[in-house]
């Protein structure tokens, strides 16, 4: 019997996913430009690594507080319309920042307040978008769609920071925010152009609190899902803050300035794109649990190596390896959870995933900023890397069912 043909683009045969993928790919470039601009802006306003971490934490705090009830709402809402609304609100937030920065009226409280507003929008957007992906491609192409979406996300991480670094040095920060606002037009157009079946609202199965408890009970009683969301939380708190601290590494540790900051962030994206495309191509033919077993230790060791290295070319390579570890962990975890959860609970369970993936970020950003303030950014990166590596090795030994998943 001939081996199945390997295709890295099977999800693109779905018209609605193609529209989503193209629009999202354009929008994500702007999102990464704004992310880099925010860290640099806060550093300029405060000259403090602590405030860089604090503002990032404030932006993620609403996800911690709102994403779980948002998942209950997502299971009953028209996901298509809800995603259009969240993307439109994100456009407005970026445009307000562009005006404030461009007119030189920006203050720290503006940045922090608008980060919180965007966090509330993302608390509804993320679980809804994750569940909406299943409706666009179905179960058979879900892994491929997630991997392609991850490759787009991380290709934008290469392009966006590089453009932002050049623009910040050449013309200032305001254009980064304006271009991000403009980029949302692409994803909104793609969403509006979709052809979807009429929305049928699910029948009520009880009060919202009971539906929330139903989702929580599923996560709590399925050892595999509980382990997956737990490891997601650990990496969110101790692994992802390296991105928050990148402006500090660029300016104070490696001394490469704003343009160097763009290339450091882009290096993470290069590694992630390579890993995501590899996952899209070979994912159906490898044991996903086996990939997950080693993604955490790879990320952890890379972060520790980055912490002690001072040679910029080596730092770029190390960050690419870290990006590979990040994307393998995120994409495989997302796919495994969606393959294990019943469709009726998808929005609620993906809200738990979002809660751990993004909602734990305030704690991660805060702890990284505090440790960096007390002992330096390299110590914060090294501690985070050690926790990621050790936790991954211990957890998958305690829950061997996950590494065995295909």
Secondary structure, 3 states (H helix, E strand, C coil): CCCCCCCCCHHHHCHHHHHHHHHHHHHHHHHHHHHHHHHHHHHHHHCCHHHHHHHHHHHHHHHHHHHHHHHHHHCCCCHHHHHHHHHHHHHHHHHHHHHHHHCCCCCHHHHHHHHHHHHHHHHHHHHHHHHHHHHHHCCCCHHHHHHHHHHHHHHHHHHHHHHHHHHHHHCCCHHHHHHHHHHHHHHHHHHHCCCCCCCCCCCCCCCHHHHHHHHHHHHHHCHHHHHHHHHHHHHHHHCCHHHHCHHHHHHHHCCCHHHHHHHHHHHHHHHHHHHHHHHHHHHHHCCHHHHHHHHHHHHHHHHHHHHHCCCHHHHHHHHHHHHHHHHHHHHHHHHHHHHHCCHHHHHHHHHHHHHHHHHCHHHHHHHHHHHHHHHCHHHHHHHHHHHHHHHHHHHHHHCHHHHCCC
